[in-house]
Amino acid sequence: MLESLRAGRDIERLVMFDDLELGAQLREIIILAEAAGIPVDAVSRRELEGQSQTKKSQGVIAVVPDPRYHSPEDFVTAATRKGEPALIVMLDGVQDPHNLGAIARTADAAGVHGLIIPERRAVGITPGAVRASAGALEHVRVARVVNLNRTIEALKEVGVLVVGLDADGDIEYTETDYTGSVMIVVGSEGKGLSRLVRENCDQIASIPMAGKLASLNASVSAGIVLYEVFRQRHEKMSTG
């Protein structure tokens, strides 16, 4: 919630226990809310738990409008304005809100310009995902699209290289040049990349493994590759 206030996200009001002891973080939340003109309502514990979607309110919740989604084109525009090659992450059917949150957290740290998720059969910006992201979903743009494959085709047309992650990739992830505009596609927890999405990718990259397991968690895979992107781009900037 503190990250939401710091990021200037639309919040209709705050609701908190009427007998809540105020620590340093809660005091900052109230100060920021008052500065932004956000009402703060004090209610009984029973009333607050009835309004909380997470059941882990810690004594205060924010009442917010529906999440604001962006278009994939916004990500390319945002990158261009910054004078940077676009870096986008697409999630192909990720259903665990903790994975979405963890990927968003890494995306924010690695300089990703936006996340793309499908409208159906995938997790959206739920309270659990926001909590798992440690506030990153307040800063990372998210697009929710009807058709992933059409989105891939549209981004290819504007020069975005599309790299899918799969244990049976054609190349290792370190062999790709990520210094231009690129989109990393992460498959679902159980099935990986869907067939059509895999076929539409320009490259399929794998992460080498020495252990007994066949694959990594979706958020771990995304994190490894995003920091390879970060490394290559930082190195290119350093060498001029």
Long-range contacts (C-beta under 8 A, 24 or more apart in sequence): 1-29, 1-60, 1-61, 1-62, 2-28, 2-29, 2-32, 2-135, 3-134, 3-135, 3-136, 3-138, 3-139, 4-62, 4-64, 4-135, 4-138, 5-29, 5-32, 5-33, 5-36, 5-38, 6-32, 6-138, 7-135, 7-138, 7-139, 8-36, 9-64, 9-138, 10-64, 10-65, 10-68, 11-36, 11-38, 11-62, 11-63, 11-64, 12-38, 12-63, 12-64, 12-65, 13-38, 13-39, 13-40, 13-41, 13-62, 13-63, 14-38, 14-39, 14-40, 14-41, 14-60, 14-61, 14-62, 14-63, 15-40, 15-41, 15-43, 15-47, 15-48, 15-51, 15-60, 15-61, 15-62, 15-63, 16-40, 16-41, 16-42, 16-43, 16-48, 16-59, 16-60, 16-61, 17-42, 17-43, 17-44, 17-45, 17-48, 17-59, 17-60, 18-42, 18-43, 18-44, 19-45, 20-59, 20-60, 26-59, 26-60, 29-60, 53-127, 54-127, 54-128, 54-131, 56-131, 67-124, 67-125, 67-142, 69-142, 69-143, 69-144, 70-114, 70-141, 70-142, 70-143, 71-143, 72-114, 72-116, 72-143, 72-145, 72-151, 72-154, 72-155, 73-154, 74-114, 74-141, 74-143, 75-113, 75-114, 75-141, 75-143, 76-113, 76-155, 76-158, 76-160, 76-181, 78-113, 78-114, 78-141, 79-113, 79-181, 84-111, 84-113, 85-179, 85-180, 85-181, 85-182, 85-233, 86-113, 86-160, 86-181, 86-182, 86-183, 87-111, 87-112, 87-113, 87-178, 87-181, 87-182, 87-183, 87-184, 87-226, 87-229, 88-112, 88-113, 88-114, 88-115, 88-116, 88-155, 88-160, 88-182, 88-183, 88-184, 89-114, 89-115, 89-116, 89-183, 89-184, 89-185, 89-186, 89-222, 89-226, 90-115, 90-116, 90-117, 90-148, 90-151, 90-152, 90-183, 90-184, 90-185, 90-186, 91-115, 91-116, 91-117, 91-118, 91-122, 91-186, 91-218, 92-118, 92-148, 92-185, 92-186, 92-187, 92-188, 92-193, 92-194, 92-197, 93-118, 93-121, 93-122, 93-187, 93-188, 93-191, 93-194, 94-122, 94-123, 94-186, 94-187, 94-188, 94-189, 94-218, 95-121, 95-122, 95-123, 95-188, 95-189, 96-123, 96-189, 96-218, 97-123, 97-126, 97-128, 97-129, 97-132, 98-128, 98-129, 98-132, 98-219, 99-123, 99-189, 99-217, 99-218, 99-219, 100-125, 100-129, 100-132, 100-133, 101-128, 101-129, 101-130, 101-131, 101-132, 101-133, 101-134, 101-136, 101-137, 102-132, 102-133, 102-219, 102-223, 103-186, 103-218, 103-219, 103-222, 103-223, 104-129, 104-133, 104-136, 104-137, 104-140, 104-142, 105-132, 105-133, 105-134, 105-136, 106-219, 106-222, 106-223, 106-226, 106-227, 107-136, 107-140, 107-222, 107-226, 108-133, 108-136, 108-139, 108-140, 109-136, 110-226, 110-227, 110-229, 110-230, 111-230, 111-233, 112-140, 112-226, 113-141, 114-140, 114-141, 114-142, 114-143, 115-140, 115-141, 115-142, 115-143, 116-142, 116-143, 116-144, 116-145, 116-148, 116-151, 116-183, 117-142, 117-143, 117-144, 117-145, 118-144, 118-145, 118-146, 118-147, 118-148, 119-144, 119-145, 119-146, 122-188, 148-194, 148-197, 149-196, 149-197, 149-200, 152-183, 152-185, 152-197, 152-200, 152-201, 153-200, 155-183, 156-202, 161-202, 161-203, 162-200, 162-201, 162-202, 162-203, 163-201, 163-202, 163-203, 163-204, 163-205, 163-225, 164-193, 164-197, 164-198, 164-201, 164-203, 164-204, 164-205, 165-193, 165-204, 165-205, 165-206, 165-207, 165-221, 165-222, 165-225, 166-192, 166-193, 166-198, 166-204, 166-205, 166-206, 167-192, 167-206, 167-207, 167-209, 167-214, 167-215, 168-204, 168-206, 169-203, 169-204, 169-205, 169-206, 170-203, 170-204, 170-205, 171-203, 171-204, 171-205, 171-206, 172-205, 172-206, 172-207, 172-208, 173-205, 173-206, 173-207, 173-224, 173-225, 173-228, 174-228, 175-205, 176-203, 176-205, 177-232, 178-228, 178-229, 178-232, 178-233, 179-232, 179-233, 179-236, 182-229, 184-222, 184-225, 184-226, 184-229, 186-218, 186-221, 186-222, 187-218, 188-218, 189-217, 189-218
